[in-house]
């Protein structure tokens, strides 16, 4: 029997082919019509600067198709299927299908696509370029028509170079924006974004939930954005702002192309310009805004309080806990906190109803949202009773002549130093049962104090007796008792 007909030889041959195929990297950096990527297969840019393939962030069990720097520290710069992960990379694949670059999951369902009109062209190819841009073009030459590029669909990172621009298309009325990851292990769109003002004011905004402005760059003055003076240090970056009848956009490049740099919309709401330090094998934050994270709108989410002097920066108010412990532990605080115990007011399911009470929080910046309503009162007790009788009232503050009341979730709470003159006192509504443990503790402290006082009195009395007896020994003033057994000295407590 020939070697080639040996079944064991065929089995070993197939196993070797499978192992080779599962780790293969297409050096050409292309996905052509007859190719696909699955498992641990990747493609790289011509210089090897960037890689495209399946990845899993951190300790997650979910997989995504993305582009990353070819460096020791995993740095994902673009993600295709941000909010639609796959779970088996060996039965999922990305390939050209019906005129598009398409990702199919383990069930053969299309979960991401370049979403172009269908074409019958057989020369389509997806190419990863050296600047980190994934392009779909009709032909093998760089001069062939460009149908789609990832630079037009950034996720959380903005790379330097031609074609990578953030701006507003005046014809389609669409923005090219950066959107943070939800957490450090979940690339789904988070609540923070960076985009150019669509009202043609030539300034960038950091937005929360696409609406609340957290930061502005100030308008472009021809050289820099007015509120970003650091841009004058342009020995690393070359900036340009373009405004014409079709679009307004901003782009930047590196004077030294051997450097690695990126601008990231971080999960915490900061934008950071980072540069790669090759000797240290780590990213260095070159610039970041807003500089104080506690000054960012609602950084700690609902019922979270930010303290720039604490570690971590965010904590839940007493009586509240994180809505998502995993996200909180990964320092993504935007989901905020929720009550540990439901309020009694307005809760018909509670049989033994007790009145809600108020937790006093001192030296804070009062909530910016929701907007409070106010009323004139004679004293603080009127504030408390008014809020207590309104089940929608979440918190109140008293300034000596007026009450301010809040309903719903409390946002943008910041802890200040005790001696900060800007600090105010807020009273937050909690279920009465939330105070039981603190009352028990107070009772225990009181009991210990009373017990300690009694012990001190007894010890003082005993010490007094000992001292008196010592003095009597020194002066010889002992009493003598005589009976039939003889005479012996004694002292009498009634003497004291």
C-alpha angles and dihedrals in degrees: 000000000000121000092241090058093051108113092212090055091051091049093051091046092053091047092053091047091051093050091047092047093048093057100033119130119202100227092193089070093227141116108206131189094273097043136079138179123230139147111008095339115128141175123217135202117259094265093039092244094128135030131201124202145094117319139172119215116233113311094341120130091212125097132215138181110243149145121247141175115263093238135113094261113069105243114174112199101177137017127198104193099033097163100022109066127183124224104202115046094184094063095035121077144175117223145142111276131168093347096313141090101246137185117213120193129220090280093054092252119142107239101166136023141166083242099219129151112276119267134185094214113135095197098070116131137173113223131188109217127208093254091060096260119139110208135185112210138169103242143015096269127086088230092061118106114288109225102177140355134191090226087073089055107043120175116197101326132068114202125202120249144073115317094021103109139151116211151099128286107220093198100049093029090226129135128220101218143165117240123193124238114258090239135346089268099038118064093190111125111282128204099267125082140171118214144149116262105261089211091076096249090134093232134116125233133202104216134193114213089353091286118058113077111224099171141001130205093211120238123307110260097191096273109035141359105270096236095044104070090165088078088078086074089078098150088112105032133046111207131198134178120200125195122175139141093281104041149350119220146153127220138170140196139191124256087210110046092192089072123088117222140157141175114226134194096218125215089247094058099259124124110220132188106212131188126195117244104207098193092051094037092224144099120261120208102233095179137354139183141228085038094203111050091197088063091061114104112266092344092162095041127227115349091359120125124209122215117181090201096056134079113249098030094221130061132168119247116257108280092030134090134192115283088219115025093189093053091044091052090051087055096249100132103167095105088061127191139312135206118275090206127031117243116259095219111093093003106126092181092070112093100187101046121197127184117262117243137207130249114215114225116185134199099020139131106251118244115281092202139076094034108245126231121223141210136179115251139171099232146354093267090065089055092052096047093046092052092041092055092052112071091198092059110105101175144349141202130201124209101182099274107024138046124219117203131196130197130194124010120355115230137186099024113170128187116224132192115279092247095047108122091210092062118113134188120245127191112210122198116241135170111268091240089065088069096051095085092048090048090051090050091050090050090049091049090049091048091050090049093051092045091049091051092053091049091050091052092050092046090049091051092048091048090050091053092049092049093049091049090050090051092050091052089052093050096037093236099144124142119237125216121196126195137145090292093058137258127313135167123249141166126225122224089209086069088075 
